[in-house]
Amino acid sequence: MKVLLVVDMQKGFMNSENYKHLNKKIAELIDGKYYDKYIFTKFKNDSTKNPLYQTKLNWNKLMTDAEQEFSINLPSGAVIIDKYGYGLQNEDLEYIKSLDVDEMDICGIESEACIYAISLQLWDNGIYPNILSKYIAGKQNMEAVFKRQFGFIK
């Protein structure tokens, strides 16, 4: 089974041209029908689940439904995983492991934070993270880090 994990493509993050260009690229990737399953993460800045964004970073974005809406159309049957930090919750990792895949393609935003954290979690759970370099963006170029940690990136 080929699985695509799309990280945090939400309207509240689309405040930078660095991110907006990915909407079209990822939509084309999804429309190409290369995958059997699509999983989308949805970041929610919820102080009852994780207060650190507000208390330590003084970051008050992605708290409203409008900010949390996806910036791209989701394909039929897409799975949505809510997350309240950089990485995935344990139950979501268990769900991914239940798919019985040994690798997973990853795209989306915040390569130096969420994509990196999720990739490390997948690795630690025996799933190889295929980071699709043409379909990610962040505030820092992470290509050298990804190559060192995971061997190479697509």
C-alpha positions in Angstrom: 0.0 0.0 0.0 1.3 3.4 -1.0 0.5 6.1 1.6 0.9 9.9 1.4 1.1 11.9 4.6 0.3 15.5 4.1 1.4 17.7 7.0 -0.5 20.8 8.1 -1.6 22.3 4.8 -4.0 24.7 6.6 -5.1 28.2 5.9 -3.6 29.6 9.0 -0.2 28.7 7.9 -0.5 30.1 4.3 0.8 33.5 5.3 4.0 33.1 3.3 4.6 32.7 -0.5 7.1 30.0 0.6 4.1 27.9 1.7 1.3 29.0 -0.7 3.1 27.6 -3.8 2.7 24.1 -2.3 -1.1 24.2 -2.5 -1.0 23.7 -6.3 1.9 21.2 -6.2 0.4 19.0 -3.6 -3.0 19.1 -5.3 -1.3 17.8 -8.4 0.4 15.1 -6.5 -2.9 14.0 -5.0 -4.7 14.2 -8.3 -2.1 12.0 -9.9 -3.7 9.0 -8.0 -0.3 7.6 -7.1 -1.4 6.6 -3.6 -3.8 4.1 -2.1 -4.3 6.1 1.1 -4.0 9.8 2.0 -3.5 11.0 5.6 -3.7 14.7 6.5 -2.5 16.2 9.7 -4.4 19.1 11.1 -2.6 21.2 13.7 -4.8 22.7 16.4 -3.3 25.2 18.8 -5.3 24.1 21.9 -4.1 25.2 25.3 -6.0 22.3 27.0 -4.0 19.8 24.9 -0.7 21.5 24.8 -0.2 25.0 26.4 3.4 25.5 25.4 2.7 27.3 22.1 0.9 30.0 24.0 2.8 30.1 27.2 6.4 29.6 26.0 6.2 30.8 22.4 3.5 33.4 22.8 2.0 32.0 19.6 -1.7 32.4 19.3 -2.4 31.3 15.7 -4.3 28.3 14.4 -6.8 28.5 17.3 -9.9 29.1 15.2 -11.8 26.8 12.8 -11.1 29.3 9.9 -7.3 29.1 10.5 -7.5 25.3 10.9 -9.3 24.7 7.6 -7.3 22.9 4.9 -5.9 25.1 2.2 -6.3 22.3 -0.4 -9.1 20.0 -1.2 -8.9 16.6 0.4 -9.4 13.5 -1.8 -12.3 11.1 -1.1 -11.6 8.8 1.8 -8.8 10.9 3.3 -7.9 10.3 6.9 -7.5 13.4 9.1 -5.3 13.3 12.2 -5.6 16.1 14.6 -2.3 17.1 16.3 -1.5 19.4 19.1 2.3 19.5 18.9 5.0 19.0 16.4 4.6 15.3 16.2 1.8 12.7 16.2 -0.1 11.4 19.2 0.6 7.7 20.2 -2.8 6.5 19.0 -2.2 8.0 15.6 1.2 6.3 15.3 -0.5 3.1 16.3 -3.1 3.7 13.5 -0.2 4.2 11.0 1.6 1.1 12.1 -1.7 -0.9 11.7 -1.5 0.0 8.0 1.4 -2.5 7.8 3.6 -0.2 5.7 7.4 -0.1 5.9 7.7 3.4 4.3 5.5 6.4 3.8 5.8 9.5 1.5 5.6 12.8 3.4 4.9 16.3 2.1 3.6 19.6 3.6 4.9 22.5 5.6 7.2 23.4 8.5 10.0 21.0 7.4 12.2 22.1 10.3 9.5 21.4 12.8 6.5 19.1 12.1 7.8 17.2 9.1 11.0 16.6 11.0 9.3 15.5 14.2 6.9 13.2 12.4 9.7 11.7 10.3 11.7 10.9 13.4 8.6 9.3 15.0 8.0 7.2 11.9 11.7 6.1 11.8 11.6 5.2 15.5 8.5 3.0 14.8 10.2 1.1 11.9 8.6 3.1 9.0 10.9 4.8 6.6 9.9 8.5 5.9 10.2 9.3 2.2 10.4 13.1 2.4 9.4 14.5 -0.9 11.7 17.5 -1.2 9.8 19.1 -4.0 6.7 19.1 -1.9 7.8 20.5 1.4 8.6 24.0 2.7 9.8 25.6 5.8 11.7 28.5 7.2 15.0 26.6 7.0 16.5 24.4 4.4 16.5 20.9 6.0 17.8 18.9 3.1 21.3 18.2 4.7 19.6 17.2 8.0 17.2 14.9 6.3 19.9 13.2 4.3 22.0 12.7 7.4 19.1 11.3 9.4 17.4 9.2 6.8 20.0 8.5 4.2 18.5 10.4 1.3 15.4 12.3 0.3 13.3 12.0 -2.8 
